[in-house]
Amino acid sequence: MESHDRDEIHNCVIKLRVNPQKRREKVFIGCGAGFGGDRPLAALKLLKRVKDLNYLVLECLAERTLAERYQVMVSGGDGYDSQISEWMRLLLPLAMERRVCIITNMGAMDPCGAQEKVLEIASSLRLSVSVAVAHEIVVKTSGSGKTHLMESGISTYLGAAPIVECLEKYQPNVIITSRVADAALFLAPMVYELGWNWNDVKQLAQGSLAGHLLECGCQLTGGFFMHPGDKYRDISFPQLLDLSLPYAEVSFNGNVCVAKAEGSGGVLNVSTCAEQLLYEVGDPGAYITPDVIIDVLDVSFHPLSSSKVLCAGVKPAAASVPITLLQLVPKDSGWKGWGEISYGGSGCVKRAKAAEFLVRSWMDEVYPGVSCRILSYIIGLDSLKATSIDDNASWWETGEDIRLRMDGLFELKEHAIQFAREFTALYTNGPAGSGGISTGHKKEIVLEKQLVDREHVLWRTGVKQTPVVESNNQGIGSEDPTKTCVLHESELPPTTPTDANNFCTDLSSPHIDPSPAPYGQKIPLYDVAHSRAGDKGNDLNFSIIPHFAPDIERLKLIITPQWVKEVVSTLLSTSSFPNSDSNDKDKCVDEHVKVEIYEVKGIQSLNVVVRNILDGGVNCSRRIDRHGKTISDLILCQRVILLP
């Protein structure tokens, strides 16, 4: 395989581009994946349906997946996302044919290893492909001075500059990165194609907004939005099945439209855009990316059709450029031990309570005091804590088909192993009628966050290329995956204007006319607003977006820090059974949980940040919902009384 030597090492201090060239008036950038478990066939559909695409971004890396890759790499496995083979085998032929550049962070802890794998796949397809890498490095100061990629698993959120350099120097077919901020994956091709510079902060803000809206894939186009029975969010099953991944149309002057494929399912409207706008942004007046800090408080959305929305109002924050970067440092978090067991029929919840009591007691017999490290909940009853704070306490006695789950996070491996053994003993030593026991244990890694000066973070780029393939049908091997996979062009739904209009119901549609919520009666928040929740480390971020925008003034009187604390306090319970830890829970809420509420006037909504509520965060949480994503429905099921 042909290879270029590795380029010089750079630090992350911002350096203006020299004489940047505008290559296009408008660039089209698609999102082919919004997380590590996304669907390759959906990306192929987007490539097939949207002929104007110039770039396809596969955003497949998060704190959870990064920690998992580190653990696999330490154990001798691949430090990159092993699914890159499946993605590239499916997408490369059509991407090469359409001249679409693929950008992905699937390199994770080992982009160079991922590069070799993609070159291997391309060779097997008889494709002539250039694959560039852009990644963080650590330079050892002792010995031979050899450079090491992401030594000790330390990983920093890089900005768009390394990808822009790859595009300028190599014009590759594929770019593979280490940890690059999600929005920066999309911003980089805008900077390159539209001739922007690093001091064009207004355009960088617009481009970063587009990247943020796209980064979670179908969450912008009806995924993680559909809610049967909610007249504003109900989507038919066929429409949900035919979701389109989103793409952005970005102009030289920074104008941004987000879109989905014409005639596709799902929905793209003000509501879906509003939910994604506030998703995991923290302070909406200062959303920090490595390239620019943006203010989205005045962002608004304007539907141009059932498949395209204009985005306006973003601006750089007062302090527009971050002087530090976020770095993740792996740290041992202990050993997780868990167990599940099912009970059914009369008194099943009381039997689960007895089982929980036994396991905790058995653990304390062997290792005194460790039972405080155990969390328990009942799947089918309260595992998500999605109940109203004014519900009667007797609700927990009514289940007839439940599953007790207990999770412990211990300092020592032998404690986790002992927990699994004690839980298994319920088969013959616990209450009657149990079954389906499953147990396990594993080592947990948490990624601690720290801020580092830009000059201390180093990166470099490089490129390798497969040998030129002499063929009359360049880009198509002996077996074309786009023809042999289960998706065929003929299977895509027709895209007539009538179908396109029926696939998307916008808030402005006469069939859905928002009206003020009733006052003076207790109603669930479901009837007033919609919400989306996400996580940043140990912090929860959820939105409150009223269906009828002026209702925000009445909601502001209810959604106070104290109200939020009361609602989320149930998440701190260590047991499913009432009153067993109520004093400790209340004390923990008062001492550790902090609530910040931001009004986002452009979309007349609230963004709420709850600090220290997610049991340590996704990589070490003992909860069944490690990310806290279901908490949006915990919020919406609360019953409130609105004033006139």
Secondary structure, 3 states (H helix, E strand, C coil): CEECCCCCCEECCCCCCCCCCCCCCEEEEEEEECCCCCCHHHHHHHHHHCCCCCEEEECCCCHHHHHHHHHHHHCCCCCCCCCHHHHHHHHHHHHHHHCCEEEECCCCCCHHHHHHHHHHHHHHCCCCCEEEEEEEEEECCCCCCCEECCHHHCEECECCHHHHHHHHHHCCCEEEECCECHHHHHHHHHHHHHCCCCCCHHHHHHHHHHHHHHCCHHHHCCCCCCCCCCCCCCCCHHHHHCCCCCEEEEECCCCEEEECCCCCCCCCCHHHHHHHHHCCCCCCCCEECCCCEEECCCCEEEEEECCEEEEECCEECCCCCCCEEEEEEEEEEEEEEEEEEEEECCCHHHHHHHHHHHHHHHHHHHCCCHHHHEEEEEECCCCCCCCCCCCCHHHHHCCCEEEEEEEEEECCHHHHHHHHHHHHCHHHHCCCCCEEEEEEEEEEEEEEEEEEEHHHCEEEEEEEECCCCCCCCCCCCCCCHHHHCCCCHHHCCCCCHHHHHHHCCCCCCCCCCCCCCCCCCEEEHHHCEECCEEEECCEEEEEEEECCHHHHHHHCCCCCHHHHHHHHHHHHCCCCCCCCCHHHHHHHHHHHCEEEEEEECCCCEEEEEEECCCCCCCCCCCCCCCCCCCHHHHHHCCEEECCC
